[in-house]
Amino acid sequence: MSMFEMNLERLCIREIKSSDAGVIAHWKSDPLFRKMSTGGMTIINEGNQRQDIEKSLVLPNETYLMVLEKKSRKPVGYVRFNWMGSIQRFGWLRFGLGEERGKGYMREALKGIFHHLFQEETHRIDAEVFEYNERSLHLLDTLGFKREGIRRLAHYDEERYYDIHVLGLLKSDWQEHESAAAHKAAVK
């Protein structure tokens, strides 16, 4: 997805840039963000985030996107995929929001990105979510992901172990989800 840009109703999604490292480091340093994504033991700073971004920009098996408010162009979150295999039809999803939580931004971003990816012949998207991250589990459920398993006590966070929920979204699941959403909108 080189030079990728997508405009949605309230959001713009573009390829990440090295200059985004500061805002990514700021978000990932937030205690709630760390607990939900990277874990409390991970060292986060602008330098290592810049290195991570620069590496992702040259690797063919990575897609790292920045989510911005459309009007202000303010960064509000990111979406990232690690593609498995050379034909890039199966991706592992990671995402995060900064301070702009509870506004439906990630739902809008993921819907737009998934629509694009499944039109581009993506076959499957996987996600893993810590058991206590109920908002992300709910979001992925509402987007059509199926819960495929649990990695029991596979994540350690400071004082104890937690389960990791494994979810998957097939192209056929997404097509059913979009069809049901279109039908629901037409009935209103």
DRENROMAR-420075 format. One record per residue (C-alpha): x, y, z; residue in three letters. Coordinates in steps of 0.05 Angstrom, whole numbers. Last residue first. Layout:
<pts>
+--------+--------+--------+---------+
!      X !      Y !      Z ! residuo !
+--------+--------+--------+---------+
!      X !      Y !      Z !     Ala !
...
+--------+--------+--------+---------+
</pts>
This chain:
<pts>
+--------+--------+--------+---------+
!      X !      Y !      Z ! residuo !
+--------+--------+--------+---------+
!   -690 !     44 !    166 !     Lys !
!   -698 !    -20 !    125 !     Val !
!   -644 !      2 !     75 !     Ala !
!   -593 !     13 !    131 !     Ala !
!   -606 !    -57 !    159 !     Lys !
!   -598 !    -87 !     89 !     His !
!   -532 !    -50 !     78 !     Ala !
!   -507 !    -73 !    147 !     Ala !
!   -527 !   -145 !    132 !     Ala !
!   -491 !   -143 !     64 !     Ser !
!   -429 !   -112 !     95 !     Glu !
!   -426 !   -166 !    150 !     His !
!   -438 !   -222 !    100 !     Glu !
!   -381 !   -195 !     55 !     Gln !
!   -337 !   -189 !    117 !     Trp !
!   -349 !   -261 !    138 !     Asp !
!   -335 !   -284 !     66 !     Ser !
!   -269 !   -246 !     66 !     Lys !
!   -251 !   -281 !    130 !     Leu !
!   -245 !   -247 !    197 !     Leu !
!   -208 !   -281 !    254 !     Gly !
!   -203 !   -274 !    329 !     Leu !
!   -155 !   -301 !    381 !     Val !
!   -169 !   -281 !    453 !     His !
!   -108 !   -275 !    498 !     Ile !
!   -115 !   -300 !    569 !     Asp !
!    -83 !   -263 !    627 !     Tyr !
!    -24 !   -276 !    673 !     Tyr !
!    -10 !   -238 !    737 !     Arg !
!     25 !   -181 !    772 !     Glu !
!     59 !   -137 !    720 !     Glu !
!     21 !   -158 !    658 !     Asp !
!     37 !   -228 !    634 !     Tyr !
!      2 !   -251 !    571 !     His !
!     -7 !   -325 !    552 !     Ala !
!    -54 !   -346 !    608 !     Leu !
!    -94 !   -389 !    559 !     Arg !
!    -87 !   -372 !    486 !     Arg !
!   -161 !   -371 !    471 !     Ile !
!   -196 !   -392 !    408 !     Gly !
!   -230 !   -375 !    343 !     Glu !
!   -274 !   -316 !    363 !     Arg !
!   -305 !   -295 !    297 !     Lys !
!   -295 !   -224 !    271 !     Phe !
!   -357 !   -192 !    240 !     Gly !
!   -344 !   -118 !    253 !     Leu !
!   -388 !   -120 !    316 !     Thr !
!   -344 !   -175 !    346 !     Asp !
!   -282 !   -134 !    330 !     Leu !
!   -310 !    -73 !    367 !     Leu !
!   -333 !   -116 !    427 !     His !
!   -264 !   -148 !    435 !     Leu !
!   -232 !    -79 !    429 !     Ser !
!   -277 !    -50 !    482 !     Arg !
!   -268 !   -111 !    528 !     Glu !
!   -193 !   -105 !    533 !     Asn !
!   -189 !   -148 !    596 !     Tyr !
!   -181 !   -213 !    557 !     Glu !
!   -121 !   -187 !    518 !     Phe !
!   -136 !   -183 !    444 !     Val !
!   -106 !   -221 !    385 !     Glu !
!   -127 !   -205 !    314 !     Ala !
!   -127 !   -242 !    248 !     Asp !
!   -148 !   -217 !    179 !     Ile !
!   -164 !   -265 !    122 !     Arg !
!   -169 !   -271 !     46 !     His !
!   -144 !   -203 !     23 !     Thr !
!   -163 !   -199 !    -51 !     Glu !
!   -159 !   -123 !    -61 !     Glu !
!   -234 !   -115 !    -50 !     Gln !
!   -223 !   -148 !     18 !     Phe !
!   -169 !    -97 !     34 !     Leu !
!   -211 !    -36 !     14 !     His !
!   -272 !    -56 !     54 !     His !
!   -227 !    -75 !    112 !     Phe !
!   -194 !     -6 !    111 !     Ile !
!   -260 !     31 !    110 !     Gly !
!   -292 !    -11 !    165 !     Lys !
!   -228 !     -7 !    206 !     Leu !
!   -227 !     69 !    203 !     Ala !
!   -301 !     78 !    220 !     Glu !
!   -298 !     30 !    279 !     Arg !
!   -233 !     63 !    302 !     Met !
!   -264 !    132 !    301 !     Tyr !
!   -328 !    112 !    338 !     Gly !
!   -323 !    170 !    386 !     Lys !
!   -307 !    132 !    450 !     Gly !
!   -232 !    145 !    449 !     Arg !
!   -199 !    208 !    422 !     Glu !
!   -139 !    207 !    470 !     Glu !
!    -96 !    163 !    426 !     Gly !
!   -126 !    103 !    391 !     Leu !
!    -93 !     37 !    375 !     Gly !
!    -92 !    -18 !    323 !     Phe !
!    -59 !    -85 !    308 !     Arg !
!    -83 !   -134 !    255 !     Leu !
!    -48 !   -197 !    230 !     Trp !
!    -56 !   -204 !    155 !     Gly !
!    -70 !   -259 !    105 !     Phe !
!    -72 !   -246 !     30 !     Arg !
!     -4 !   -214 !     25 !     Gln !
!     23 !   -255 !    -34 !     Ile !
!     91 !   -263 !     -3 !     Ser !
!     68 !   -297 !     60 !     Gly !
!     39 !   -269 !    124 !     Met !
!     25 !   -195 !    124 !     Trp !
!     36 !   -155 !    187 !     Asn !
!    -19 !   -103 !    191 !     Phe !
!    -22 !    -37 !    228 !     Arg !
!    -77 !     13 !    244 !     Val !
!    -62 !     79 !    278 !     Tyr !
!    -98 !    131 !    320 !     Gly !
!   -123 !    202 !    328 !     Val !
!    -75 !    244 !    286 !     Pro !
!   -102 !    314 !    276 !     Lys !
!   -117 !    330 !    203 !     Arg !
!   -165 !    383 !    229 !     Ser !
!   -223 !    368 !    182 !     Lys !
!   -210 !    294 !    167 !     Lys !
!   -191 !    271 !    237 !     Glu !
!   -130 !    228 !    225 !     Leu !
!   -115 !    153 !    225 !     Val !
!    -43 !    134 !    210 !     Met !
!    -28 !     70 !    173 !     Leu !
!     27 !     17 !    179 !     Tyr !
!     26 !    -38 !    127 !     Thr !
!     81 !    -90 !    135 !     Glu !
!    103 !   -150 !     94 !     Asn !
!    140 !   -110 !     41 !     Pro !
!    188 !    -82 !     93 !     Leu !
!    214 !    -13 !     75 !     Val !
!    162 !     30 !    110 !     Leu !
!    158 !    -16 !    170 !     Ser !
!    232 !     -6 !    186 !     Lys !
!    224 !     69 !    185 !     Glu !
!    164 !     65 !    232 !     Ile !
!    200 !     19 !    281 !     Asp !
!    262 !     63 !    281 !     Gln !
!    218 !    125 !    293 !     Arg !
!    183 !     88 !    350 !     Gln !
!    251 !     69 !    380 !     Asn !
!    272 !    142 !    379 !     Gly !
!    207 !    171 !    404 !     Glu !
!    207 !    129 !    466 !     Asn !
!    173 !     66 !    491 !     Ile !
!    203 !     11 !    534 !     Ile !
!    155 !    -48 !    540 !     Thr !
!    144 !    -75 !    611 !     Met !
!     74 !    -46 !    619 !     Gly !
!     43 !    -83 !    562 !     Gly !
!     42 !    -62 !    489 !     Thr !
!    -32 !    -61 !    474 !     Ser !
!    -86 !    -52 !    527 !     Met !
!    -41 !    -39 !    586 !     Lys !
!      3 !      8 !    547 !     Arg !
!    -57 !     48 !    522 !     Phe !
!    -84 !     54 !    593 !     Leu !
!    -17 !     77 !    621 !     Pro !
!     -4 !    128 !    564 !     Asp !
!     67 !    118 !    538 !     Ser !
!     40 !     85 !    474 !     Lys !
!      2 !    148 !    457 !     Trp !
!     62 !    194 !    467 !     His !
!    108 !    147 !    429 !     Ala !
!     58 !    147 !    370 !     Ile !
!     54 !    223 !    373 !     Val !
!    129 !    231 !    371 !     Gly !
!    141 !    178 !    317 !     Ala !
!     93 !    211 !    268 !     Asp !
!    151 !    248 !    234 !     Ser !
!    175 !    181 !    207 !     Ser !
!    112 !    177 !    166 !     Lys !
!     52 !    130 !    169 !     Ile !
!     12 !    115 !    106 !     Glu !
!    -53 !    153 !    104 !     Arg !
!   -123 !    148 !    132 !     Ile !
!   -170 !    208 !    131 !     Cys !
!   -229 !    209 !    178 !     Leu !
!   -298 !    237 !    188 !     Arg !
!   -336 !    207 !    129 !     Glu !
!   -278 !    168 !     99 !     Leu !
!   -219 !    191 !     57 !     Asn !
!   -165 !    140 !     41 !     Met !
!    -91 !    151 !     27 !     Glu !
!    -38 !     99 !      8 !     Phe !
!     29 !    123 !    -19 !     Met !
!     53 !     50 !    -19 !     Ser !
!      0 !      0 !      0 !     Met !
+--------+--------+--------+---------+
</pts>
